[in-house]
Amino acid sequence: MTTQRKFRTFFTILCFAVFQSVIIGQTQAVATPISKSQIETAKQITADFLNSEKIPGLSISMSQNGSIIWSEGFGYSNIEQKTKVNPSVTQFRIASISKSLTAAALAKLVDDGLLDLDESIYTYIPDFPKKKYDFTVRQVGGHIAGIRHYNGSEFILNKKMSIVEGLDIFKDSPLKFKPGTKYSYSTYGWNLLSVVIQNASKTEFNKYMRTAIFEPLKMNSTTLGLSDQDMPNRTLFYNKTHKDAIVIGPTVSNEHKVAGGGFISTSEDLVKFGNEIISPKILSIASVKALVTSQKNDEGKTTNYGIGFGVSETAIDSPKYSHSGGGIGATTFILLYPEEKIVIAILTNLSGVPIRDLIKQLETVFLD
């Protein structure tokens, strides 16, 4: 081997090693371990929050360095039967955290050479009604394509439909703006992406999610929430009245919008998922980085949203990837702190919980 060739080989190996030492923007510095006293403080904060907000049931799981360090259920999944919440068993509606799970499927298709995030949506769904402007998979995933969100009572729709049938709700609506110019949150955009995944993979969407994401990550309690079947480990879904009474919420069908808000899961399953984003094993580092890199509008302004993940910073200026969820009988959050190597998943069975208040308190405890 010539000296020049040896140098090229050494340089290639060195570059690869440097690249591997930085995973999605995080350094390999050892994270400060969370102490038992911090966890005890967090437990009390969570219990007080549950009581003050009259939340029937809450599940919280937390990992550091890939291992669960705190996982606990508070309250009940069924008030009348006094069924206690179990963080490894009790399934909650995760609502819009479903977008984060679906984003992982997009990343897997990219890794397998079956999807290009910067291709037109019409490459994968050629029969979707043509709009004034073309738009890409990435733009849809980042909420900058101009697809509308819910209108009127669509949020509480109780009509069981397939994901393709669900397109009928919004497919004839015009785009709200020229793609790339603005940010406007849209669950229907993710409905569209589920059809992209289905067509690109040539596999029914829920089956693809199960075989490509859930099974490899051992997320055995994560699945489509069925509106017309009993799911024995699933919590009941509660609303709070104007007089602060806790009642069962209306029945809704989320099957058609599963990619954007229809999965059910446990807090422990979501922690497994979060650790895949921090330290990818079934996905490539490059494809995950695309999910957690904030997109920009045409003027170069960041949206603080990648593809299925909010992208922000903590009070100590470390990166944070997250997603909230809100639905009938569900207020949820997943939080990833890559530098601290922490993942937290919080699931509740009550609508409209001010969960960010709890998160602020927990971050005060866990982030110095």
Phi, psi and omega in degrees: 000130180291159179300320180295319181291321177299319180297317180298318179296315179298318181296320179297315180296319179298315179298319180296318180296319178297318180297319180292335182282351178238105183258107179052043174088000181259145177274171181270013177301143181288128180286145177293123183297140175286134183270164177296324181292324176298317180295319178298319177297317180296323177299315181293319177301316182293317178298318178295320179296316178303314183290318183291327181265001179055045179278125180300312183212144180217140176235133179225134176227144184218137177233156170220136183056032175087357181242139179292128179247346177203126177210120189209144174256140178237137176073209192233145171276338176220108185297313184298317181271357180054045177277116185287146177289131177239116187296342178265350187236317188291122181264129178248156164295127178264355176054232189286354169299341175306328179298322179295318178296317180295326178300324178296325177293322175299316180298320180295320178294324175297313179301324183273004178073021182257355185212140173241117184299336183260012173277155175300145176301331183287345174297326184257336177228076186296338182266005175292136184307133181291137179253177180298327181234153172279160177205156188258168175300315180299318180296320177296314181295337180259008178063032178239019181269344179093007178287139185285166176259200181296146169243141174053234184265016182299331181299328182251028180299135179236057177234117184285124181220158171283169180294326177291318177297328180295337177297334182299336183296323189231354191297334181266000178284140177290158174295146182286335181195170177294126181306137179095348185269333184217167173250128177210113187300135183213113172291326180297331175300323179284333170302315179297319180293331177294327176287324174303312180298317180298316182286320181293323182272345185057036181220138177307137190307308184295326176293319179296316178301318181295312186280328185269331186240301190293312182295314178299328181269002181058037175272073191284347181252014181254126185197176174293133174279120184267131184277340187242017179224148176284131176239102195302332180266000183276137177292161166282163186242120190248148171241160176249130179282173179297339178263015177069018173280143179264121183227160175292133180284167179294152177286131178230155177248116182251008185301321184289338181243034184303321183297331182256346183184026187240003179276153169244151184198176172253161179294328180289323175298319182292329175293321175302316180297314181301323179291333174293325179287321179289317182228083187298138176235319179264346177247159177278155177300319183295318182289325177292322179301325178297329181287327188251018173256122183301137174280167179230150175278180185297341179267003178087007179276130181289146181263350186063028177214129177270251172229099180082007179217134167286143183235118183210194178230153177279179178295341179256019174067024172265155183291149177221130174246136187203168169204137175263168176213137177219126179208184176295117181070032181202127166225122192221163176202140168238136185229131179237126179241091189295324180290321178277352181057041182245139170233134177230131174238129181234124180233136175230161180250035179227138177286151168068028179283134177284066191293336178296334176296318178294317182299318179301318180292319180293322179294328177296326180284314192267339181247113182284000000 
